């Protein structure tokens, strides 16, 4: 069953609205250094990272227990869809409204700051509340500001978290448990993830280069992307979803792409279409040697003949928010916001590593009518999700 995605709110390094993000993606002179900036000395060794930081002014949150950057990002996204959400939910009881989000950091940054004060001064900040760091915190906050009292939970499966949140949200509607679901993901920058990925030798020395021969790792980013999902007719729909778990390794992808092939195949079958009908693939495309090799092989193996790009070169890898953010980019491409029918280039360079399986990497912003998009999200532990969107 295709489910309506009635509206989208998002904020990332590209912008803080549908219009600004679409305008940035449409900019043929989009330059990576303008969007990925240095994160100064987050570790004890003075390392600098290039990150996809949100530069927009975020709304204030007055309640101390909810006042975190993660929730500020989430509130920015929600304000963009509040009118649509209110109109769609006024006919339903609050217990028929559900919330499903994905995250991986929650409010770890605030915890890091609080612990630093404890280390330096022997006490925690007066406003610090440990519950801010719980994975359920963003979903709890969204329920608080909307009054929704239906199922409310957070999924945390690393980089597939918010992609899986959309699948779970669809399940709540199809099963009759909910009529409207706020679903998506949010993650904010923190030292733990930056230093953790550095320890895994997965961070790029400068800018990430998805699918390029000189790719050397990821740039981490932050974002929030939030959908209003319902059975009501919508210009953009979630048409199919596929999940798999190959459990090959804690952090490395299964080399042949077995799990990725499975998730993409299931998504196509669920949507009732074949690979030739996909007009664009938003690849997971992290810029790490192993991920891009695996994903190129998986895409090639299934016979896709469409343009492919990774947008992580300009947003950074937003971890728990990545699946929803890139689903949001697909939503924009299929919507009236994409008046010029842009298909975004693979930033910053679209020169495919000749050692990779052949895929049609988008070399520059192209133009073409898209009926279906596929978005991939592949996570630690081989936890994979692929989503098909259409109109």
Secondary structure, 3 states (H helix, E strand, C coil): CCEEEEEEEEEECCECCHHHHHHHHHCCCCCHHHHCEEECCCCCCCCCEEEECCCCCCCCCCCHHHCCHHHHHHHHHHHHHHHHHHHHHCCCCHHHEEEEEECCCCCHHHHHHHHHHHHHHCCCCCCCCHHHHCCCHHHHHHHHHHCCCCCEEEECCHHHHHHHHHHHHHHHHHCCCCCEEEEEEEECCCHHHHHHHHHCCCECCCCCCCCCCCCCCECEECEEEEEEEECCCCCCEEEEEEEEECCCCCCCCCCCCHHHHHHHHHHHHHHCCCHHHCCEEECCCCCCHHHHHHHHHHHHHCCCCCEEECCHHHHCECHHHHHHHHHHHHHHHHCCCCCCCEECCCCCCCCCCCCCCCCEECCCCEECCCCEEEEEEEEHHHEEEEEEEEC
